[in-house]
Amino acid sequence: MIFRLIFVWALIFGWALILAGCTQQVSVAAPVVGNLGIDLVRLKEGARPPQSEGACWSKDTTPAVIETTTEQLVVTDEQRDALGKVTSPATYQTKTHQRLLQDHEEVWFRAPCPQDMTVNFIATLQRALKARGLYMAPVTGVMDATTSEAIRQFQAARGLDSPELSLSAAKELGIIATDVSKI
């Protein structure tokens, strides 16, 4: 029994140390804050956010937004006889135009560090997503396509449409410690 308590205490204390190292604040030049309070950073393509010890980042590419407009143009007018009856219907041509409203962008955001993405952590993530009705598969502790899609659904509703887990989403799910002063 005492061994079990020591083991649990060591596990909790170890996680606290690991997570504390990954939650350092990093100031960046162009942050964008979504509903999650996610530290989103839009940088020029190929640029990386500032690195500091214990700060882990992940990136995603937002899709381009293209507007498609289709219109019918009259090629020939309809022809009518003296009584007003249509003898030849009008002919039309369909023209489609596209224009780029927003180009794709690389978006960087704070994320749990890779060494923290253990089987137990992912299983806890899956249980948290399952409790919110987003993950219906068995809890396996494996970061699979089903888990990634559940992460994307959770974050999309909060301003980040990415299958990569953000640090802010992990905090909101309650699987990473949150600074008490920010509650």
N, C-alpha and C positions, 0 to 999 in steps of 0.2 A: 504494500500500500504506500509506504513512504517513497519507494523507488518510483512508483507511478506518479506521485505528486511532484517529485523532483524532476521527472521527465517532462511533465506537463508545464511546470514552471520554466524549465530550460527552453522548451519549445516556444512558449509565449514570449519569453525574454529575447530569444534569438530572432524571432519574427519582428519584434519591436525594433531591435537594432538594425536589421536588414531594411525594414520599411523606413526608419528614420533616415537612413543614408540615401534613400531614393526620393525623399520628399523635400529636398532643398529647393528654395525658391530661386528662379533664374529670371533675370530681367531681360526682355527682348525688345527690339526696336518697334515691331509692328504687331502687337497682340490683338487678337479678336476674341472677345469673350462670348460664348454661346450660352444657352440656358443652363448648361451644366456648370458654368464657370470654368469651362475647359480653357486651358492656355493654348489657344490656337494661334499659330504664327504663319502668316503668308509671306514667303520669301521668293526671291527671283529663282528661276529654275536652276537646279544644281547647287544652290546655297544650302547651308546647314545651320540650324540654330546654335547658339553659343553652348559650348560643352562645359560642364562643371562636374566635379566628382559627385557621384551619387545621383545625378540628374539623368534620367533616361527619356528619350524622345522616340516617337514613332511618326511615320508620315503616311499620308494618303493623297491621292490625286482626285480633286473634284472634277466632275465631268463638265465638258463644255455645254453651254446652253445655246441651242440653235432654234430660231423661229422659222417656221415654214408657213408661207402664205400661198394659197391657191386661189386663183380668180378665173372667172369665165369671161372671155373677151368675144364680142360680136365680130365675126369675120364678114358675113353678109347679112343684110337686113332681110326680114321676111317680105314677101311680095304678096300684094292683095289685088283682087280684081276690082272692077267698078262698084260692085255691091258690098265690098269690104270683106269678102271671103278670102282666107289665106290660100294662095295658090302655091307658094313655095315657102317652107318654114325658114326661119333664120338659122344660120350655122354659127357654131361657137368653137372657140379654141381655148383649151385649158392651159394656163401659164402658172408655173410654180416657181416661187422665189424663196431662197433661204438667206438668212443673215445671222451672223454670229452675235449673240447678245452678251455672252461671257465666255472667255477662253478657259480652258482647263487650267487648274492651278495645283501646285504642291502645297499641302497644308500640313504643318508639323504640330504635334501636340505632345504634352507630357504623358508618359506611359509607365506602367510598372516595368521594372528592369527585367531583362531576360532571365537572370538567375532566380528571380522571385516567381517565375511562372512554373512552379512545381506541379506535380500531380495533385497534391492536396489543395493547392491554391486554385487550380482549374476546376477541381471537383466542387470546391466552395463557390466558385463563380457560377458553375452550372446549377447548383442548388439555389443560389440567389436569383438567377434568371428564371428557374423553374417556379419559384415562389411567386414571381410576377407574371406567370403565364406565357413567357417568351421561349422557354426551352422545354420541349416535350419528350426528348429522348432520355434514355437512362443516364445516370450520373456515372461517367467513366474516368474523369480526370484527364481526358485527352482533348487537346484543342483541335477539334474537327470542324468540318464545314457547318454542321448544325449549330455548334457553339458559336462560331464566328457570325452566323446569320442572326442568332439571338442577340449577340453583342451589338450588331449593326442596328437591329430594330430598337433596342433600348436607347442607343445613342442618337439615332436619327430623330427620334421624338424630342431630343434635347439639343439639336443643332449640329451634330457631328455624324454624318452618314458614312461610317467606316466600320469594317469588321475587326479592326485592331482596337483592343481595349485601351481606353484612356485612363489616366490616373484619377481624374475627376469622376468618371463613371464608376470606377472601382470604389472610390470613397462613398459615392451616393448609394451604391449597392451594399455598403457596410462590410466590405471584405478587406479594406485597407484603412488603417487608423486615420482619423481626421483630427486636426488640431482643435482642441476644445474651444479655443477663443473664436473659432470661425463657425461655431454651431449656433 
